[in-house]
Amino acid sequence: MKKAFRIKKNEEFSKLIAKKQSTAFASYIIYYDHRQEDHARIGISVSKKLGKAVMRNKIKRQIRMMIAEEIDLRSYPYDVIIIARKSYLENDYLTNKKGLAKALKKVTII
């Protein structure tokens, strides 16, 4: 996923979370708002409760890969922040991928 498709700055995270449009799932919390640019942007947050830096980076890489396989960011209508929950570690990759796909489709329907 290119850097242009990422939300990196703390103030951008804060703005999206302050809108309070969110949905919760078993392994994720997703905050969303209509996109401001010509393409969607994704922000990923993983708490320190999920492990040390190596584990958190692995989770972020996996989520980025899942997003790249599931959605086209040029046509997706929302900017999204994905927060991984503790139950992410309990499931395998395919289960987490199906859960994320279901979550992103539900956000699009809303």
C-alpha positions as CSV (number, residue, x, y, z in Angstrom):
1,M,0.0,0.0,0.0
2,K,1.5,3.3,-1.1
3,K,2.1,6.1,1.5
4,A,-0.4,8.3,-0.3
5,F,-3.1,5.8,0.8
6,R,-2.2,6.0,4.5
7,I,-3.2,8.2,7.4
8,K,-0.1,8.8,9.4
9,K,-0.5,12.0,11.4
10,N,-1.9,12.1,14.9
11,E,-4.2,15.0,14.1
12,E,-5.7,13.1,11.2
13,F,-6.4,10.2,13.5
14,S,-7.9,12.5,16.1
15,K,-10.2,14.2,13.5
16,L,-11.5,10.8,12.3
17,I,-12.1,9.4,15.8
18,A,-13.7,12.7,16.9
19,K,-16.5,12.2,14.2
20,K,-17.6,9.2,16.3
21,Q,-18.7,7.1,13.3
22,S,-17.6,3.7,14.2
23,T,-18.5,0.0,14.2
24,A,-17.0,-2.7,16.4
25,F,-16.3,-6.3,15.5
26,A,-14.6,-9.2,17.2
27,S,-11.1,-8.4,16.1
28,Y,-11.4,-4.8,15.0
29,I,-12.8,-1.4,15.7
30,I,-13.3,0.7,12.5
31,Y,-13.7,4.5,12.5
32,Y,-14.8,6.0,9.1
33,D,-15.7,9.2,7.4
34,H,-16.3,10.2,3.8
35,R,-13.0,10.6,2.0
36,Q,-11.5,14.1,1.6
37,E,-9.2,13.3,-1.3
38,D,-9.8,11.6,-4.7
39,H,-8.9,8.2,-3.1
40,A,-9.5,6.5,0.3
41,R,-6.9,6.5,3.0
42,I,-6.3,3.9,5.7
43,G,-4.9,4.3,9.2
44,I,-3.9,1.3,11.3
45,S,-3.4,1.3,15.0
46,V,-2.2,-1.6,17.2
47,S,-2.1,-1.2,21.0
48,K,0.9,-2.1,23.1
49,K,-1.3,-4.7,24.8
50,L,-1.0,-6.9,21.7
51,G,2.7,-7.4,22.0
52,K,6.1,-5.9,21.6
53,A,7.2,-3.8,18.5
54,V,7.9,-6.8,16.4
55,M,4.4,-8.3,16.9
56,R,2.7,-5.0,16.4
57,N,4.5,-4.4,13.1
58,K,3.6,-7.9,12.0
59,I,-0.1,-7.2,12.7
60,K,0.1,-3.9,10.8
61,R,1.7,-5.6,7.8
62,Q,-0.9,-8.3,7.8
63,I,-3.8,-5.8,7.9
64,R,-2.2,-3.8,5.1
65,M,-1.9,-7.0,3.0
66,M,-5.6,-7.9,3.8
67,I,-6.7,-4.4,2.7
68,A,-4.7,-4.6,-0.6
69,E,-6.3,-7.9,-1.4
70,E,-9.9,-7.0,-0.5
71,I,-10.6,-3.4,-1.6
72,D,-9.6,-0.9,-4.3
73,L,-8.7,2.3,-2.5
74,R,-9.3,4.5,-5.5
75,S,-13.0,3.7,-5.5
76,Y,-13.6,3.0,-1.8
77,P,-15.8,5.9,-0.5
78,Y,-14.4,6.3,3.0
79,D,-11.2,7.2,5.0
80,V,-10.9,4.4,7.6
81,I,-9.0,3.8,10.8
82,I,-8.6,0.2,11.8
83,I,-7.8,-0.6,15.4
84,A,-6.8,-4.2,16.1
85,R,-8.3,-5.8,19.3
86,K,-6.9,-8.5,21.6
87,S,-9.0,-11.2,19.9
88,Y,-6.9,-10.6,16.7
89,L,-4.2,-12.8,18.2
90,E,-6.6,-15.6,19.0
91,N,-7.6,-16.1,15.3
92,D,-5.6,-17.2,12.3
93,Y,-4.8,-15.1,9.3
94,L,-7.7,-16.3,7.1
95,T,-10.3,-15.8,9.9
96,N,-9.0,-12.3,10.5
97,K,-9.1,-11.6,6.7
98,K,-12.7,-12.7,6.4
99,G,-13.6,-10.6,9.4
100,L,-12.0,-7.5,8.0
101,A,-13.6,-8.0,4.6
102,K,-17.0,-8.3,6.3
103,A,-16.3,-5.3,8.4
104,L,-15.3,-3.1,5.5
105,K,-18.4,-4.2,3.5
106,K,-20.6,-3.4,6.4
107,V,-19.1,0.1,6.7
108,T,-19.7,0.7,2.9
109,I,-23.3,-0.3,3.3
110,I,-23.8,2.1,6.2
